[in-house]
Amino acid sequence: MTSRLLAPVRLGALELPNRVVMAPLTRCRADNPDFAPTESMARYYAQRASAGLIVSEGTIVSPQARGYPFTPGIWSEAQVVGWRRVTDAVHEAGGRIVCQLWHCGRLSLPEFHDGELPVAPSAVNPEWKMFTPEGMRTTVTPHALRREEIAAVVADFGRAAHNAVLAGFDGVEIHSSNGYLFHQFFSPCANRRDDEYGGSHENRARFFFEVLDTVAAEWSPSRIGFRLNPMMNRFHGIAVDEETLPMFEHVVRRANGYGLAFLHLTEPYQPGQLDGATGAIADVAGHFRGIATMPIISNGGFDRASAEAALASGSCDAVAFGRACISNPDLVERFRVNAPLNEWDASTFYQGGDLGFIDYPALEA
Ligand SMILES: Cc1cc2nc3c(=O)[nH]c(=O)nc-3n(C[C@H](O)[C@H](O)[C@H](O)COP(=O)(O)O)c2cc1C
C-alpha cells in the first residue's frame, strides 16, 4: 500500500517531503539567564529534521509572555543568535522549521514576572496549577489588559515575527490554542470585556487578527500558520459549550482571506475530554475541512495507522506528532520501514538537561 503520510505536500510556500509534522513541544531546556536556545536544542531539532516540517516549541514573544521555567524567547539578540544556531542545524540536516509564537497570558505566575501579575483579557483566575522548579503553584487573578497594553502585546508579536526572519526560520505559527492568551480572548469564560475586544465573535477575534496583520507585515502569509484547539475542555481553565464552535468557525472563515500556509488543529484526544460538554464535536479536522480554504495539519493522539486513515479520509493534508517525536528522532524512517517506536518518558519532558532530550536512539544504520 502506498503511504500518504510519506508523500510530499505543499503547505503555502512550505514544500514538505512528507506529511509527518513535529508538533510544538515545550521542553524547558533554555536554561540560561537569556532564555536563549542552546547547543543541545540545536542538536535535538537537527536529530528530528527528517520530519516534513518542525514546529518549534512555544517561543515567548516577551518577558510578559512567560508562564514556565526555561522556555526560550525571541525578543532579544542573544535569542536570535541561539535560534539561528538551531535553524542552521535543521537546514544543514535537510529540514524545515517554523517558530511557534507564544504568549501564556493568565496561565502564568507572579514569580515569572518579578512579583507582578500575569496579564489576560479579564481579571478571571483560571484556577489552574502551573509547574515551577520548586513544585506546582496555583494561578492568581490576572491583570486585565488595558487597550494600550493590548497594542503593546500586538507590537511584541511584530518584533518576534521580525526576529524569526532574522533567526532564519522558514515561517511562523501563531500559538492561538491550548488556553493561552489568544484562546483566552476567544473564550467568554476568560474574556468578560465590554469594549471592542469582548462580546461578539468579531470583537473576541480582534486581538488575534491584529496580531495576524502585524505578523503578515513581516512574513508572507504563505509562511504563516496558526494553531487552534477548539475542543479543549476542562483544561487550562477553558470550557466547551454551544458558543464555542461558532466562535472558532468565525475565526477560520475570516482567516481564509489571508492565504495562510496552514491551520493546525488539535483533536480531542484525552479520555473523557468532552464528557458532559454541550456543543462538542469529535472530528475537528473533518469539521473545519468544510470551512477552511488553507491546508490543514491535524494533531492529537495519532499513530501511523490513524494518521494514514485521516489523510485517506481527506480531512487533513498532514499530521503532527507530539510525544512520538520526543522519543523517536527518526520517526519518519521508523514509519517507512515499519519499525517499532521508542516509548516516551513523561518524567523527562520538562525537567531540563540532556537526559530524555537528545539521547533517544535512532534505528541502527
Ligand atoms: C511535553 C509537551 C510539551 C508541549 N508543548 C506544546 C507547545 O509548546 N505548544 C503547543 O501548541 N502544544 C504543546 N504541546 C501539545 C502538543 O503539541 C500536542 O498537541 C499533544 O502532545 C498531542 O499530540 P500527540 O498525541 O501526538 O502527543 C505539548 C505537549 C507535550 C506532551
The ligand as an SDF file (V2000), in Angstrom:
LIG
                    3D

 31 33  0  0  0  0  0  0  0  0999 V2000
    5.8800   17.8440   26.6170 C   0  0  0  0  0  0  0  0  0  0  0  0
    4.8300   18.5570   25.8350 C   0  0  0  0  0  0  0  0  0  0  0  0
    5.0060   19.8840   25.5120 C   0  0  0  0  0  0  0  0  0  0  0  0
    4.0650   20.5710   24.7340 C   0  0  0  0  0  0  0  0  0  0  0  0
    4.3070   21.8650   24.3590 N   0  0  0  0  0  0  0  0  0  0  0  0
    3.4770   22.4920   23.4960 C   0  0  0  0  0  0  0  0  0  0  0  0
    3.7930   23.7870   22.9930 C   0  0  0  0  0  0  0  0  0  0  0  0
    4.8240   24.4010   23.3190 O   0  0  0  0  0  0  0  0  0  0  0  0
    2.9120   24.3550   22.1280 N   0  0  0  0  0  0  0  0  0  0  0  0
    1.7460   23.7240   21.7420 C   0  0  0  0  0  0  0  0  0  0  0  0
    0.9780   24.2790   20.9370 O   0  0  0  0  0  0  0  0  0  0  0  0
    1.4480   22.4800   22.1900 N   0  0  0  0  0  0  0  0  0  0  0  0
    2.2930   21.8620   23.0300 C   0  0  0  0  0  0  0  0  0  0  0  0
    2.0110   20.5740   23.4300 N   0  0  0  0  0  0  0  0  0  0  0  0
    0.8810   19.8360   22.8290 C   0  0  0  0  0  0  0  0  0  0  0  0
    1.4060   19.0060   21.6450 C   0  0  0  0  0  0  0  0  0  0  0  0
    1.8230   19.8540   20.5640 O   0  0  0  0  0  0  0  0  0  0  0  0
    0.3370   18.0460   21.1020 C   0  0  0  0  0  0  0  0  0  0  0  0
   -0.8210   18.7830   20.8090 O   0  0  0  0  0  0  0  0  0  0  0  0
   -0.0100   16.9310   22.0960 C   0  0  0  0  0  0  0  0  0  0  0  0
    1.1600   16.3130   22.5960 O   0  0  0  0  0  0  0  0  0  0  0  0
   -0.9110   15.8750   21.4340 C   0  0  0  0  0  0  0  0  0  0  0  0
   -0.2290   15.2780   20.3390 O   0  0  0  0  0  0  0  0  0  0  0  0
    0.3890   13.7660   20.4630 P   0  0  0  0  0  0  0  0  0  0  0  0
   -0.7580   12.8920   20.8780 O   0  0  0  0  0  0  0  0  0  0  0  0
    0.8980   13.4540   19.0870 O   0  0  0  0  0  0  0  0  0  0  0  0
    1.4750   13.8120   21.5090 O   0  0  0  0  0  0  0  0  0  0  0  0
    2.9170   19.8890   24.2690 C   0  0  0  0  0  0  0  0  0  0  0  0
    2.7100   18.5460   24.6260 C   0  0  0  0  0  0  0  0  0  0  0  0
    3.6550   17.8730   25.3850 C   0  0  0  0  0  0  0  0  0  0  0  0
    3.4430   16.4200   25.7060 C   0  0  0  0  0  0  0  0  0  0  0  0
  1  2  1  0
  2  3  1  0
  2 30  2  0
  3  4  2  0
  4  5  1  0
  4 28  1  0
  5  6  2  0
  6  7  1  0
  6 13  1  0
  7  8  2  0
  7  9  1  0
  9 10  1  0
 10 11  2  0
 10 12  1  0
 12 13  2  0
 13 14  1  0
 14 15  1  0
 14 28  1  0
 15 16  1  0
 16 17  1  0
 16 18  1  0
 18 19  1  0
 18 20  1  0
 20 21  1  0
 20 22  1  0
 22 23  1  0
 23 24  1  0
 24 25  2  0
 24 26  1  0
 24 27  1  0
 28 29  2  0
 29 30  1  0
 30 31  1  0
M  END
$$$$
